Amino acid sequence: MTHLFDILKKERDGAFVWVEAADDIATAKARLQQLSAESAEEFVIFREIDQRVILTSTKHRQAAA
């Protein structure tokens, strides 16, 4: 099964670490909000189809990328 979205955590050195995959944007956004509420780390939703970060979220802010 191919997932359309990946949730990645941004490391301090700027590298990204894969956290999990989601099949739809609603699920990805909900999971991003949950991860952000639990951690001060920055997380992103990465869209596989066009290889783009489409949403960035941290505990203190959320903004479209």
Helices and strands as residue ranges (DSSP letters): E 5-10, E 16-22, H 25-38, E 42-47, E 52-57, E 62-64
